[in-house]
Structures are given as C-alpha cells and as structure tokens.
Amino acid sequence: MRLIRCLSDFKGTPNGVALAIGNFDGFHKGHQAVIECMKEKARKLDLVPAVMIFEPQPLEFFSKDKSPARLYSLRDKLQALEVAGVKIVFCMKFNAAFAALSAREYVIDLLYKKLQVKSVTVGSLFNFGEGGKYTIDDLKKLGSEVGMEASAIDGVLLNHERISSTKIREYLFHGQLDLAKEALGRYYSMSGIVVHGNQIGRNLGFPTANVNINRRISPLRGVYAVKVLSKVSLYDGMANVGYRPTVVAGQNKALLEVNLFNFKQDLYGESIRVFFISKIRDEVKFSNIEVLQEQLLADKEKAKEILAKHSNEEF
C-alpha cells in the first residue's frame, strides 16, 4: 500500500482511482462496508482501490483540545486499510484552506483532476467543503459533469443503532468491550513501541512493558485483561491505561502499561499489539503503595480467570 501525503508525489494510475472518503477512525463495520463497496467498483471498472483520510481529523481541527479521543492511531488505521486491500491512501492535511474548499474545487479540481478519481464511495452522513454544507447530492451532481460516479451506503446497525466511532467510544468508556468487539468485528486493540519507563511496576513486583501510544487522552481508562501480540508470540496479561494517580502526581498524558504473565524477555524497541478482552476495574488512587500491590495481585488473578476462557485462536 502506498501512502501519499504530498499530492505532487502522485503521478497517476493507468485507468484511474476508485475512492472511499472518511476518517475511518477505528475501522468499524460501517467503515468496512464502505471499503468493500469501493473495492467492488474498483474491480468492475478496473480502477485502483484508494482511500482519502485527513490529518488532523476534521473534528480535531475544529474542536482543538476538546476533540474526543481517537480510537485508532494513524499507524493502526493505515495497517487496517492495508489489510482490507486498499492500494493507495491519500492523507490530506486538514487545515483552514482545505476546510474552505468550494464543492467544485473539492470534486472537480481535487478529486477528478488531481487524484484521477472515477468512482467515489462514502457513508450516507458524508459532508464536505466550506462549512461542511455539501452532501452526497452535490458530489453526484458535480461528478456527473465529468463522468465520475458517486454513491453513499447506509450505515450498519447494531442493536437497532447505527455503528459509529462515537458509539464505540461510549462502549469503551463504559467497559462494554463485548459491544465494542461486535461493532468493530474484532477485539479493540492498540499498538505501539515498547519504551523505557521509570521501573515503578518492576519495583512493585509487576514489571510492565510501557507502550508509547502517543495520545494525550485515550478512549480507555482502567485495568483490563489483555492478550498481547509480539513479533514472536501471543501472551496473556493485564494492562493499565491511564495516568497512574497513586505513583505519579500530575501526569497529563495517557500511558499504556502491560504486565505479561510468565514472561521474562526484553521487548524494548519492539512493536506490540494489545487486545483488550475485558475491563477489570477503573483506575483509582490508592492510599499507599501496599494497598496498590494487594489490588494488583487481585487484578492478576481476575485477569487469569477471564483469559482462561479465551483461546489464542480467536486472535
């Protein structure tokens, strides 16, 4: 899969592009349906299957610090798109100029002329251009002028509600990981590079792999039973996502710490993926370190009990 962040690097394709447009945060079943529809058009028309995403995401640009936590990092999103069979990702810089594009600038100048798009697939709630005031109807109307077809697919429902990134954040916030799994089509996960920490977990008797998730806020917070995939194998463990209030005062960046069971090796510098199976408890501030250690022992036993019911074949 090719990532295009500067449009001058794109030299075109033999027959053109079939494009899906969206944030694809979390790559849930609704996103997957959009991609499958786009790929089917690519097969029929002999086009290259491609996706347009945005950095920052539009809500992040407009809401700044008040924007919700991402479900997926850019790295995780790109990996999911590649696995889904996307061949080109246009990662557009979302700024004031991009947000102010007219419908014609967006559809004719950008999609048709610069990206060579012949077919566009979006979700039914898609909007674009200046003030977000243009819809699929504008996309179809302008596209018809140059022979570029466009379509929007309906959302995918779960329990009579439309699956959305917002809804999945709610599931994760409330510890409803089974519902999140159903909406995503897989266990919710995070990936990142294992970095050196301050050895607090080791000193407590629970050595942890500290994972750099590059987030100020996380859609998860608390202690979880997890499965951890390294380049070598899959391991059982428990993870804490949060701000470590008992041992660190004033931490303002979410941290993912994973304690792997029956594991003695060095993972520093490696990329791992953490699958969140079940929430054990919220993150709380304990009165002292001894109380925290007792709770961690109980958390570990609970995690083992949960993970005993999940075979590695699920992953």
Kinemage of the C-alpha trace (Angstrom):
@kinemage 1
@onewidth
@group {chain A} dominant
@subgroup {mainchain}
@vectorlist {calphas} color= white
{ca met a 1} P 0.000 0.000 0.000
{ca arg a 2} L 1.259 3.469 -0.877
{ca leu a 3} L 0.786 6.447 1.435
{ca ile a 4} L 0.543 9.824 -0.329
{ca arg a 5} L 0.931 12.847 1.951
{ca cys a 6} L 2.052 15.313 -0.709
{ca leu a 7} L -0.101 15.384 -3.858
{ca ser a 8} L 2.886 16.294 -6.009
{ca asp a 9} L 4.178 12.772 -5.308
{ca phe a 10} L 1.159 11.228 -7.023
{ca lys a 11} L 1.825 10.637 -10.709
{ca gly a 12} L -1.468 8.944 -11.523
{ca thr a 13} L -2.564 5.405 -12.394
{ca pro a 14} L -3.221 3.727 -15.749
{ca asn a 15} L -7.039 3.773 -15.553
{ca gly a 16} L -7.877 5.951 -12.575
{ca val a 17} L -8.937 5.548 -8.982
{ca ala a 18} L -11.939 4.232 -7.061
{ca leu a 19} L -12.000 6.295 -3.873
{ca ala a 20} L -13.572 5.952 -0.433
{ca ile a 21} L -13.562 9.100 1.717
{ca gly a 22} L -13.765 9.274 5.504
{ca asn a 23} L -11.978 9.387 8.839
{ca phe a 24} L -12.165 5.605 9.283
{ca asp a 25} L -11.360 6.007 12.979
{ca gly a 26} L -11.426 2.528 14.477
{ca phe a 27} L -12.256 0.965 11.105
{ca his a 28} L -15.569 -0.441 12.366
{ca lys a 29} L -18.138 -2.462 10.405
{ca gly a 30} L -19.641 0.657 8.848
{ca his a 31} L -16.222 1.688 7.537
{ca gln a 32} L -15.590 -1.838 6.318
{ca ala a 33} L -18.847 -1.754 4.336
{ca val a 34} L -17.763 1.478 2.610
{ca ile a 35} L -14.405 -0.053 1.698
{ca glu a 36} L -15.952 -3.255 0.349
{ca cys a 37} L -18.352 -1.263 -1.823
{ca met a 38} L -15.465 0.858 -3.134
{ca lys a 39} L -13.386 -2.248 -3.883
{ca glu a 40} L -16.254 -3.843 -5.805
{ca lys a 41} L -16.455 -0.745 -8.012
{ca ala a 42} L -12.692 -0.848 -8.477
{ca arg a 43} L -12.931 -4.450 -9.697
{ca lys a 44} L -15.777 -3.727 -12.105
{ca leu a 45} L -14.169 -0.614 -13.586
{ca asp a 46} L -10.528 -1.780 -13.426
{ca leu a 47} L -9.554 1.054 -11.087
{ca val a 48} L -7.079 1.249 -8.214
{ca pro a 49} L -8.807 0.969 -4.784
{ca ala a 50} L -7.893 4.045 -2.755
{ca val a 51} L -8.920 5.949 0.358
{ca met a 52} L -8.796 9.599 1.375
{ca ile a 53} L -8.254 10.324 5.080
{ca phe a 54} L -7.386 13.507 6.976
{ca glu a 55} L -4.715 14.638 9.439
{ca pro a 56} L -5.712 16.081 11.756
{ca gln a 57} L -9.218 14.676 11.635
{ca pro a 58} L -11.749 17.455 10.956
{ca leu a 59} L -13.228 17.375 14.469
{ca glu a 60} L -9.716 17.660 15.911
{ca phe a 61} L -9.051 20.690 13.748
{ca phe a 62} L -12.257 22.478 14.731
{ca ser a 63} L -12.509 21.385 18.382
{ca lys a 64} L -8.798 21.513 19.260
{ca asp a 65} L -8.303 20.272 22.845
{ca lys a 66} L -11.991 19.415 23.215
{ca ser a 67} L -11.949 16.772 20.491
{ca pro a 68} L -12.728 13.183 21.542
{ca ala a 69} L -10.069 10.514 21.934
{ca arg a 70} L -9.113 8.693 18.780
{ca leu a 71} L -9.963 5.022 18.585
{ca tyr a 72} L -7.033 4.344 16.271
{ca ser a 73} L -3.686 5.994 15.793
{ca leu a 74} L -2.728 6.828 12.222
{ca arg a 75} L -0.434 3.789 12.308
{ca asp a 76} L -3.272 1.449 13.302
{ca lys a 77} L -5.620 2.979 10.752
{ca leu a 78} L -3.128 2.532 7.916
{ca gln a 79} L -2.496 -1.064 8.920
{ca ala a 80} L -6.233 -1.816 8.904
{ca leu a 81} L -6.663 -0.220 5.477
{ca glu a 82} L -3.766 -2.213 4.054
{ca val a 83} L -5.180 -5.488 5.401
{ca ala a 84} L -8.530 -4.538 3.834
{ca gly a 85} L -6.919 -4.380 0.388
{ca val a 86} L -6.543 -0.633 -0.135
{ca lys a 87} L -3.654 0.170 -2.500
{ca ile a 88} L -3.340 3.953 -2.113
{ca val a 89} L -4.072 6.202 0.876
{ca phe a 90} L -4.267 9.941 0.253
{ca cys a 91} L -3.626 11.514 3.646
{ca met a 92} L -4.805 15.107 3.266
{ca lys a 93} L -3.614 17.870 5.551
{ca phe a 94} L -6.833 19.246 7.024
{ca asn a 95} L -6.408 22.985 7.550
{ca ala a 96} L -8.383 26.182 7.087
{ca ala a 97} L -7.770 26.221 3.334
{ca phe a 98} L -8.930 22.635 2.881
{ca ala a 99} L -11.995 23.225 5.076
{ca ala a 100} L -12.975 26.223 2.922
{ca leu a 101} L -12.941 24.461 -0.466
{ca ser a 102} L -15.988 25.023 -2.631
{ca ala a 103} L -17.865 21.994 -3.893
{ca arg a 104} L -16.391 22.444 -7.368
{ca glu a 105} L -12.828 22.823 -6.052
{ca tyr a 106} L -13.263 19.673 -3.979
{ca val a 107} L -14.933 17.460 -6.583
{ca ile a 108} L -13.581 18.677 -9.917
{ca asp a 109} L -10.186 20.184 -9.097
{ca leu a 110} L -9.104 17.835 -6.315
{ca leu a 111} L -10.838 14.505 -6.852
{ca tyr a 112} L -11.196 14.406 -10.611
{ca lys a 113} L -8.218 16.391 -11.914
{ca lys a 114} L -5.531 15.791 -9.259
{ca leu a 115} L -6.425 12.328 -7.958
{ca gln a 116} L -7.922 10.906 -11.180
{ca val a 117} L -10.988 9.636 -9.345
{ca lys a 118} L -13.581 7.862 -11.483
{ca ser a 119} L -15.732 6.471 -8.675
{ca val a 120} L -16.419 7.725 -5.131
{ca thr a 121} L -17.980 5.848 -2.207
{ca val a 122} L -18.909 7.490 1.086
{ca gly a 123} L -21.160 6.917 4.077
{ca ser a 124} L -24.671 8.364 3.978
{ca leu a 125} L -23.802 11.084 6.540
{ca phe a 126} L -20.873 12.352 4.476
{ca asn a 127} L -20.459 16.104 4.062
{ca phe a 128} L -17.617 18.175 2.677
{ca gly a 129} L -16.303 21.564 1.652
{ca glu a 130} L -16.928 25.033 3.036
{ca gly a 131} L -18.759 24.787 6.341
{ca gly a 132} L -19.421 21.113 5.691
{ca lys a 133} L -22.519 22.242 3.784
{ca tyr a 134} L -22.159 19.972 0.760
{ca thr a 135} L -23.544 16.430 0.660
{ca ile a 136} L -23.649 13.320 -1.491
{ca asp a 137} L -26.150 15.089 -3.769
{ca asp a 138} L -23.567 17.762 -4.581
{ca leu a 139} L -20.946 15.087 -5.097
{ca lys a 140} L -23.197 13.224 -7.556
{ca lys a 141} L -24.242 16.355 -9.420
{ca leu a 142} L -20.729 17.675 -9.984
{ca gly a 143} L -19.318 14.227 -10.628
{ca ser a 144} L -21.839 13.644 -13.411
{ca glu a 145} L -20.344 16.590 -15.314
{ca val a 146} L -17.055 14.683 -15.765
{ca gly a 147} L -18.262 11.087 -15.756
{ca met a 148} L -17.307 10.434 -12.131
{ca glu a 149} L -19.940 8.314 -10.418
{ca ala a 150} L -20.648 8.672 -6.691
{ca ser a 151} L -22.703 6.758 -4.163
{ca ala a 152} L -23.351 6.646 -0.423
{ca ile a 153} L -24.097 3.496 1.517
{ca asp a 154} L -26.360 3.260 4.532
{ca gly a 155} L -24.901 2.775 7.981
{ca val a 156} L -24.541 -0.655 9.572
{ca leu a 157} L -26.759 -1.246 12.613
{ca leu a 158} L -26.045 -2.900 15.940
{ca asn a 159} L -28.976 -3.335 18.329
{ca his a 160} L -31.029 -1.013 16.096
{ca glu a 161} L -28.440 1.784 16.346
{ca arg a 162} L -26.052 2.981 13.680
{ca ile a 163} L -22.485 1.870 14.342
{ca ser a 164} L -20.224 4.889 14.666
{ca ser a 165} L -16.879 5.819 16.168
{ca thr a 166} L -18.764 7.904 18.724
{ca lys a 167} L -20.863 4.902 19.772
{ca ile a 168} L -17.778 2.714 20.093
{ca arg a 169} L -16.140 5.331 22.332
{ca glu a 170} L -19.225 5.083 24.556
{ca tyr a 171} L -18.915 1.297 24.702
{ca leu a 172} L -15.253 1.547 25.660
{ca phe a 173} L -15.870 4.278 28.235
{ca his a 174} L -18.499 2.142 29.960
{ca gly a 175} L -16.383 -1.021 29.823
{ca gln a 176} L -18.689 -2.683 27.285
{ca leu a 177} L -15.884 -4.356 25.382
{ca asp a 178} L -18.157 -7.097 24.022
{ca leu a 179} L -20.325 -4.492 22.279
{ca ala a 180} L -17.218 -2.711 21.001
{ca lys a 181} L -15.989 -6.018 19.611
{ca glu a 182} L -19.316 -6.593 17.869
{ca ala a 183} L -19.259 -3.136 16.303
{ca leu a 184} L -15.629 -3.435 15.212
{ca gly a 185} L -15.773 -7.062 14.102
{ca arg a 186} L -12.737 -7.808 16.285
{ca tyr a 187} L -11.366 -7.047 19.741
{ca tyr a 188} L -10.460 -3.420 20.300
{ca ser a 189} L -6.686 -3.039 20.289
{ca met a 190} L -3.851 -0.538 20.459
{ca ser a 191} L -0.366 -0.909 19.087
{ca gly a 192} L 2.868 0.903 19.815
{ca ile a 193} L 6.561 0.706 20.523
{ca val a 194} L 7.728 -0.556 23.923
{ca val a 195} L 9.750 2.208 25.564
{ca his a 196} L 11.768 2.541 28.748
{ca gly a 197} L 9.737 3.576 31.774
{ca asn a 198} L 10.678 4.582 35.304
{ca gln a 199} L 10.635 0.992 36.646
{ca ile a 200} L 7.738 1.679 39.033
{ca gly a 201} L 5.939 -1.527 38.043
{ca arg a 202} L 9.091 -3.585 38.448
{ca asn a 203} L 9.640 -2.182 41.925
{ca leu a 204} L 6.074 -3.176 42.813
{ca gly a 205} L 6.672 -6.728 41.663
{ca phe a 206} L 4.727 -6.249 38.421
{ca pro a 207} L 7.202 -5.417 35.640
{ca thr a 208} L 5.458 -3.721 32.742
{ca ala a 209} L 6.016 -3.094 29.077
{ca asn a 210} L 5.388 0.616 28.642
{ca val a 211} L 3.811 1.261 25.263
{ca asn a 212} L 4.115 4.629 23.563
{ca ile a 213} L 0.598 5.274 22.246
{ca asn a 214} L 1.271 8.970 21.513
{ca arg a 215} L -2.012 10.174 22.980
{ca arg a 216} L -2.911 12.857 25.450
{ca ile a 217} L -6.228 11.129 26.029
{ca ser a 218} L -7.322 7.547 25.436
{ca pro a 219} L -10.769 6.046 24.757
{ca leu a 220} L -9.975 3.554 27.528
{ca arg a 221} L -9.144 4.110 31.163
{ca gly a 222} L -8.707 1.451 33.790
{ca val a 223} L -7.334 -2.051 34.274
{ca tyr a 224} L -8.001 -4.743 31.675
{ca ala a 225} L -7.430 -8.400 30.927
{ca val a 226} L -5.496 -8.438 27.653
{ca lys a 227} L -3.815 -10.548 25.029
{ca val a 228} L -0.537 -9.162 23.720
{ca leu a 229} L 0.878 -9.938 20.286
{ca ser a 230} L 4.611 -9.542 19.777
{ca lys a 231} L 6.599 -10.486 16.702
{ca val a 232} L 7.234 -13.855 18.348
{ca ser a 233} L 4.035 -14.976 20.064
{ca leu a 234} L 0.753 -14.142 21.826
{ca tyr a 235} L 0.773 -13.680 25.601
{ca asp a 236} L -1.738 -13.291 28.418
{ca gly a 237} L -1.503 -10.214 30.598
{ca met a 238} L -3.184 -7.307 32.296
{ca ala a 239} L -2.932 -3.676 31.290
{ca asn a 240} L -3.460 -0.298 32.860
{ca val a 241} L -4.455 2.630 30.672
{ca gly a 242} L -4.425 5.981 32.408
{ca tyr a 243} L -2.451 8.416 34.469
{ca arg a 244} L -1.108 6.344 37.432
{ca pro a 245} L -2.501 8.624 40.183
{ca thr a 246} L -1.075 6.559 43.068
{ca val a 247} L 2.548 6.693 41.943
{ca val a 248} L 2.804 9.783 39.699
{ca ala a 249} L 1.354 13.194 40.530
{ca gly a 250} L 0.093 15.419 37.742
{ca gln a 251} L 0.718 13.123 34.771
{ca asn a 252} L -1.172 14.627 31.812
{ca lys a 253} L -0.588 12.073 29.070
{ca ala a 254} L -2.323 8.704 28.896
{ca leu a 255} L 0.025 5.749 29.284
{ca leu a 256} L -0.444 2.089 28.412
{ca glu a 257} L 1.373 -0.306 30.744
{ca val a 258} L 1.184 -4.062 30.218
{ca asn a 259} L 2.186 -6.772 32.678
{ca leu a 260} L 2.770 -10.007 30.746
{ca phe a 261} L 2.233 -13.239 32.642
{ca asn a 262} L 5.058 -15.810 32.654
{ca phe a 263} L 7.263 -13.584 30.548
{ca lys a 264} L 10.910 -12.699 31.255
{ca gln a 265} L 12.222 -11.372 27.941
{ca asp a 266} L 13.173 -7.869 26.791
{ca leu a 267} L 10.689 -6.101 24.499
{ca tyr a 268} L 12.311 -2.649 24.389
{ca gly a 269} L 12.081 -1.106 20.948
{ca glu a 270} L 9.620 -3.709 19.650
{ca ser a 271} L 6.148 -3.024 18.323
{ca ile a 272} L 3.388 -4.924 20.120
{ca arg a 273} L -0.396 -5.002 19.797
{ca val a 274} L -2.586 -5.140 22.899
{ca phe a 275} L -6.070 -6.686 22.572
{ca phe a 276} L -8.472 -5.585 25.300
{ca ile a 277} L -10.653 -8.536 26.349
{ca ser a 278} L -12.475 -7.391 29.486
{ca lys a 279} L -12.386 -4.498 31.927
{ca ile a 280} L -11.449 -5.457 35.485
{ca arg a 281} L -11.852 -2.100 37.247
{ca asp a 282} L -11.482 1.654 36.980
{ca glu a 283} L -8.174 3.365 37.622
{ca val a 284} L -8.216 4.765 41.158
{ca lys a 285} L -5.825 6.463 43.534
{ca phe a 286} L -4.898 4.193 46.462
{ca ser a 287} L -3.912 5.400 49.915
{ca asn a 288} L -0.444 3.842 49.725
{ca ile a 289} L 1.767 1.521 47.694
{ca glu a 290} L 0.974 -1.539 49.840
{ca val a 291} L -2.747 -1.258 49.102
{ca leu a 292} L -1.942 -0.869 45.392
{ca gln a 293} L 0.198 -4.039 45.446
{ca glu a 294} L -2.608 -6.017 47.070
{ca gln a 295} L -5.040 -4.793 44.430
{ca leu a 296} L -2.647 -5.699 41.603
{ca leu a 297} L -2.432 -9.266 42.926
{ca ala a 298} L -6.227 -9.482 42.892
{ca asp a 299} L -6.324 -7.924 39.398
{ca lys a 300} L -3.887 -10.532 38.108
{ca glu a 301} L -5.970 -13.427 39.428
{ca lys a 302} L -9.098 -11.921 37.905
{ca ala a 303} L -7.351 -11.431 34.566
{ca lys a 304} L -6.150 -15.044 34.550
{ca glu a 305} L -9.683 -16.228 35.250
{ca ile a 306} L -11.055 -14.173 32.347
{ca leu a 307} L -8.313 -15.117 29.884
{ca ala a 308} L -8.650 -18.822 30.630
{ca lys a 309} L -11.946 -18.649 28.728
{ca his a 310} L -10.324 -17.222 25.567
{ca ser a 311} L -8.264 -19.330 23.226
{ca asn a 312} L -5.415 -17.878 21.174
{ca glu a 313} L -7.203 -18.991 18.017
{ca glu a 314} L -9.559 -16.001 18.433
{ca phe a 315} L -6.687 -13.727 17.506
